[in-house]
Amino acid sequence: MEGHPVSYSLTKIIELMVPAYTNFGGKVHGGTLMSMMDKVAYVCASKHAGNYCVTVSVDAVEFLQPVEVGEVVSMLASVNYVGTKSLVVGIKVMAENIRTGTERHTNTSYFTMVAKDAEGNTAMVPPLILETEDDVRRYCSALQRKRLRDHARDYMTDYRQNFSVDASVQTFLEKQRCILQTELSPGGNQG
């Protein structure tokens, strides 16, 4: 299977933020931005894969700054990593005040997409050709995020399976912003 360079599927979506997109605080709703990110991830991944792609997970959606009504939002998406049937699309979101010309980086996110063939089965994706140091850095960073996700998943699975209430849990919770309204029995598993 022939590979594609990152530049082959580089995708940019630009949209004006209108009043219908606002939340109760008067800023653009995060869900609106996430929907736009999902669309740009789909276009980018599908172009690289040559097939329909679906979102399977989203990493690190951090809204660094609010987006205002009247700003123009640009979402730049690139394939950062490919597996056998999956791709990681990195998305950089910029908001521009068109009156002043100032641009702000509002968030970066990573969408993991899986390619589907015409019958809806998972499909192989072409290799990613890394042409620049940025391409290599993004590819290696995606591998590191995957390693950390796998470790966190395994850690939390073990934690849930082996959780039991003891004095250290009681002490830990006393320092948190919660109110216990149940009796914790030492050695018992509360689910």
N, C-alpha and C positions, 0 to 999 in steps of 0.2 A: 504494500500500500504506500503510495507516494505521500510524503509529508507536506505540510504547509508552513510557511514562516508566520510569525506573530502578525506581521503587517497584512497578511492575506485577509484576516477576518477582523482587523481593527474596526471598531464600530463607534460612532458618535451619534447621540441623540440630543437634540436641543429643543427646549420647550419653555415658553413664557409661563410664569406662575401667576395664575388668575385667582380672583377672590373665592371662587368655588372650591379651591384647594386648601382653604385655611382650616385650622383647628380653632378651639375655643379661645386660645391665646392670641389669635390673629396672625400666627405664623403658618407657613405651609406645613400641612399634616405629614408626619413621618411616613404614614401608610401610603400616601400619594407618591412620595419619593421612592419607597420600596417597590411599588408597582412599576414605576418607570425603570428602576434598576433591574427588575425581573425581565422586563421587555428587552432592554439592551443586552442583558446576559443571554437571552434566548437567541437574538439575532446573531450575536458574536459566535456563540457556541454552534448554532445550526450551520452558519456559514463554514466554519472550520470542519465540522463533522460531515457536512453534505447530507445531513438528515435532520429530522425533527428532534429537538432536545427538550428534556423536562428538568425542572429544578428539583434537586434532591436535598440540598441543604444550603444554608446561608451562614457564613462566618462573619463575625466581627462587624455588625452594623452599629457603628458609633456615630451619632450625630454630633459633630464637633462644634458646629455653629448653626443657628436657625437660618432658614431660608425665608425671605420676605416676599410678599405679594408684589408683583411688578418686576421681580428679578428674572433673568434668563438663566435657566439651569442647563448645563452641559454635562452629559454623562459619557465618559470615555471608557470603553470596555476593550479588554484584550485577553486572549487566551494566555494564561500564565503557566498552565500545566495540563498535560494529557496523560491519562492512564490507558487501559485497554478499551474501555467503553465509556469513560467519564472524562470530563474536562473541568478545570477550574478557571473561571472568568473573574479577573480583577476589574473593579469598577471604581473610577475616580469621579467624584461629583464636585462640580464647580458652580458657584452662583455668581452672576455678574449683575451689578447695578448698571443699567444701560445709560443712566443719566451721567454718572461719574466715570464709568468705564472700569471701576475697581472690581476685581475678581477675588473670590474667597473659596478656599478648599473647604467644603462642608462635611464631606465624609468619603471614606474608602470602604469598600465591601468586597467580599469574595463569595461567589456563587458556584456551587458544584452542580454540574449539569450532566445528565446521562443521555446518550444518543439512542434514538429509537428508529427502527426501520419501518417500512410501509405496513408491516403486519403488527407493529407495536412491540416487537421484541427488541431487546438491547442490541445495539449495533457497534461494531468496531469503529474507532475514530483514527484518523490519520495521525502519524507522529507530528510533533511540533519541532520545527526547525528554528534553532536559537541562533540569531544573527548578531546580537549585540550583548554587551555586558549587562545591560538592564534586563534583557530576555533571560540571561543565565541567572541573574540575581532573583528575578521573579519566580523562575522555575524552582530554584533551590529553596526559596522562601515558602513556596507552596508545599514542598516536601516536608519542611520543618513544621508548618502548621498541621499537616496531616499526622505527623509523628506525635505532636502534642495532643491533638484530638484523640488519637488512638490511646495514648497514655491516660488521658483524663477519663475516657469512657471506661477503660479497664479499671482504673482506680475507683470510680464511682460504682461500678458493678460490684466490686469487692467490698466497698464500704457499705452498700445497701444489704448485701448478703450476710455480712458479719456484724451489722450494727446491733449493739446492745447498750442499754442504759446502765451507766455506772456513775460514780461520783464525779468523774471528769466531765461527763455530759451535763450533769446538773450544774456544775460550776460554770461551764462554758455558756449555758443558756441564761444563767443569772446575769451575765455581762452583756447580753443581747437585748434588743428592743422587742421582746416578746413577753407575753403573760401566760404562764402555764396554768391551764385549768383542768389538768388531769394529773392523777397520781402516777409517777413514774416508778415502776417496780424494777429494782436492780436485777439485771440479767434477762429481763423480758424484752421481747422485740415488739415495738409499737407500730411496725409497718413502715 
